[in-house]
């Protein structure tokens, strides 16, 4: 794939100029245990979106720290090893818990939230596969999803890239706020270049050829089929046509089941233009100083040192897309804050939003030490999560996370989160929802 070679070139150019770090690499990872009610939606369903993000982050943190330690004082060789590992797991050998696995699990989480079973074909360990499917999805379930929850049908198809971009944001936050000093520069580049190339490939002849090959290879075996084919052809098709019955796609070329996969010839000129525009908008993800290992600028404010970093992000959503500005703040008194300004956009207008997270604030309760992380968000979003909505609906999110300090190597956390109706990156629910999560933390090395 073209993006792999571009990423390899970027990696090769950046490695010699990577900033030296004399500190031994270490990271604190999270291992999810409970995420209710999403884990018990009629039966045990795991991992959820937050759980898969935790597991994928832990996978990449552990691999990076282990490889850097393996080369001891030869830091540059350790960084090369991390880059090669990321390149292989994102292109040739997708592994469970890797970024590619996370991509598919975010798709599966949307299906699971509506009681639909599926399978992540990363577990096939298919070396050099041109595509990885979310398989074993029934046509009847997709018909029901599109009919009863058209906004979820749209979100389902963008969720994979949403998960990958959430992973880079998670790793960047952990680095800035001191939870990790492992090296993830190659992964940042690979994910963001991959996002750009995948989006830009939508509604193209090359994508159509791939679609024809998938249909031919899968034949009449419905269980083997992916749930959508090219994510973004399906995303823009359903974004513009929320009320079209799923059965209108017609019969599969084999004569068995529904023709799930959308090609450029299935899209109107307006839909193709909008999708190509999103490919250009995705370049915003490169407005990120972390891509050149920049860890922030120090400012003197009221006698204290305030370290500031910022980047921009582009996410597809259930109603269109959002352009975000992220601000990272920390001071020498260990006050840490992460702020996101949202510009939510559908086919009719813009809608504002803001989220603020105060990280790891130390508190003492009866002599016991904890850290608390409150997070609040408020927004206006399209009233029905649709592309053509003109009316706005106000909403918000609030969560509180309480963690015990890591003693020796281990600690724990519990989190309570509630939200109104609306799209939130990394939260599977477009409807109002409440969640309770518990997990363990572990310090590596």
Secondary structure, 3 states (H helix, E strand, C coil): CHHHHHHHHHHHHHHCCCCCCCCCCCEEEEEEEEEECCCECCCECCCCHHHHHHHHHHHHHHHHHHHHHHCCCCHHHHHHHHHHHHHHHHHCCCCCCCHHHHHHHHHHHHHHHCCCCCEEHHHHCCCCCCCCCEECCCHHHHHHHHHHCHHHHHHHHHHHHHHHHHHHHHHHHHHHCCCECCCCHHHHHHHHHHHHHHHHCCCCHHHHHHHHHHHHHHCCCHHHCCCCCCHHHHHHHHHHCCCCCHHHHCECCCCCCECCCCCHHHCCHHHHHHHHHHHHHHHHHHCEHHHHCCCCEEEEECCEEEEEEEEEEEEECCCCEEEEEEEEEEECCCCEEEEEEEEEECCCCEEEEEEEEEEEEEEEECCEEEEEEEEEEEEEEECCCCCCCCCEEEEEEEEEEEEECCECCEEEEEEEEEECCCCECCECCCCCEEEEEEEEEEEEC
